[in-house]
Amino acid sequence: MNWEGILAPYKQVVEELKVKLKGMRAQFEHESRHSPIEFITARVKPVESIIEKAEKKQIPLNRIQEIQDIAGVRVVCQFVDDIYTVVNMLRERKDLTIIEEKDYVSEKKASGYRSFHMIIEYPVETIHGMKKVLAEIQIRTLAMNFWATNEHSLNYKYKGRIPEEIKARLKIAAEAAFRLDEEMSKIRKEVQEAQRIFHRK
């Protein structure tokens, strides 16, 4: 299989979405307003992971375009409210189509995982014409991101079978992360005012 050619549109999606989201962030900063976007990361799934996922979901390799998260963008926010600001801004955009939304912020997963997921369809201009590509956008706070990054590493280490004791500790850590988000939300105005003063300098 020509993986280079297959993944080229996904790489383009990731790059274009990064530029657009960074543009949104810059506009907020230019207007001296609090930006709901702290930072953005993006990646295209490695070939081995794509093959693994296709096997797990019983998707033939000639239909990998059905895998929703080959292109992945993560938007990290300071506050929980910022997540929904970003979600609403993405809903307003005319350059992408939202296919599915999963709110794991208000309805956390059993593991303690919290994040807002959006599956979008994004049109990409290629030399063979316009191609619609699926991508996943995850929106979460810094605290949620810290927890999810560590949980992901542990899942990788234990091949998805995290020992019960560690699972229990992860759940405690997830609740601690959420309490941190809640406490920070209570002093949000003060934090934002302090940041505005700092940026003016």
N, C-alpha and C positions, 0 to 999 in steps of 0.2 A: 504493500500500500504506500501511496505517496503522501506520507504524513505531513511533510512540509507544505504541500499544496492544500491539503485538507484543513490544516490548522491556520493557514494564512488569514482567512477572513475573521477567525476568532481573535487573532493577535491584533487585527485592525480594530475590532469592536472594543477590545480592552484599552487600546491607546486612545481611541476617540472618546470613550466614556471618561477616561481619566482627565483628558484635556477639558471636557465640558464641565465636569464636577469641580475641577480646580478653578475654572472660570467663574463658577457660581460662588466659590469661596472668596475669590479675589474681589468680586463685585460687592459682597457684604463688607469686606475689609475696607474697600475704597469708600463706601458710604459710612464708614466709622460705626457700623452696626456689628452686633455679635454674630459671628459666623456659626451656623449650626454644624459646619463641617470642620473637624479638627485636622484630620488627615485622610488620605485615600491610598489604598494599596490595590493592586490588581495582578492577576496571573492567568495564564492559560494552563489547564491541567496537563501534566506530563503524559506522554503516550502510554506508559505502563499503567498509570491510574485510570486512563480512559478505557483501556482493554479490560482492566480489572472490574470497572464499574459496568461495562457492557456485558461481561460474563455474569456478574451478580444479578443484573436486571434482565438478563436473557435477551439482550438487544444485539442483533447481528451487526457486525462491523460496517456493513454497507448502509446501516441506518443510524450511525452514531450522532447524526444531527438531532436525534430525539433526546439525547442526554442534555439535560438543562443547564448543567454547571461547568461545561468545558471552558467557557469564558466566565471568570469570576471577578467581581469588583467589590471591595469592602470599603464602606464609608464609616469612619469612626468619629463619634460626637462626644462633646463634653457632658451633656446632660440628657436625661431620658426624653424630655420634651423636644430636644433637637432632632431626635430620631423621627418623630412624627412630622416635624417641619420639613425634613428632607423627603420623607415619604410623600407629603402633599405636593412638594415642588416637582417631584418626579411624575406624579399623577397628572400635573398640569402640562407636562412637556409634550410637544407635537412630534418630536423626532424619534420616539420610541413607543412601543405598545406594551402595556402591562398584561401579561398572560395569567399570572397567579400571584397572590400575596399570602404570606404566612406570618402571623404576628406571634412570635415566640417571646415577645417582651411582656405582654400582659398574660399570655398563656404559655408559661415556660415548659420545656420538655421535662420528662421524668428525671433526667440526669441533672437538671438544674440549669441547663443551657438557655440563655436568653439572647434574642437577636430578631431583627425584622428582615424577612427574606422576600425579595421580589424576583419573579422570573419575568424577563422582558424579551420582546422580539425587537431586534435592532436591524435596520436596513444598512447594508454595506455596499458601496460601489466597488465592483471588481472589474478586471479587464474583460470578464465574460458577462458583464451586466450586473444588475442589482441582485443581491442575495440577502435573504432575511435570516438572521442568525439568533439563536437563543443565548441568553446570558443570565447569570444570577447576580443580583446586587444584594449584599448583606449590609444592614445598617445597625450599628450597636454603639454603646458607650465605651469609653476607655476601660472601665472596670469589667464590663462584659467581655471585651476583647482580650483582656489579660487572662480571664478565667478560661475562655474558649481556646486560646492559643495553648495553654497548658494542658487542657483536657485533650486537645487534638494530638499533642505530643505523646501523652500517656496512651491514647487509643492506638497510636502507631506502634509504640513500644510493645504493648500487650496484644497487638493484632485484633483490637476490638473487644478483647475480653479482660477488662480492667478488674483486678481483684476487688472483692466486696468492701474490704477495709478502706481501700483508696477511693472507691466509689462514694462511700459514706463521707469521707473527708472532703471530696469534691463537692458534694451537696451542701455541706456546711460552708465551704468557701464560696459557693454560688450565692447562698443567702447573705453572707457577709458582703459580697460584692454588690448585691442589690440594695442592702442597707446603706452602703456607702453612697450609691447613686441617689437614694432617697434623701439622705442627709445633705448631700451637695445641692440637691434641687431646692432645699429650704433656704440656702444662702446664695442661690443663683444670682439674684440682683446685685448683691455686694461683690461677688466674683467678677461679674461682667463690668461693673463700674470700675473696679480695680484694673481690669484688662484694658478698658478704654483709656484710662489715665496713663497706663504704661505705654500704649501704642502712640498716644499723643507726644510722648517724650521722644 
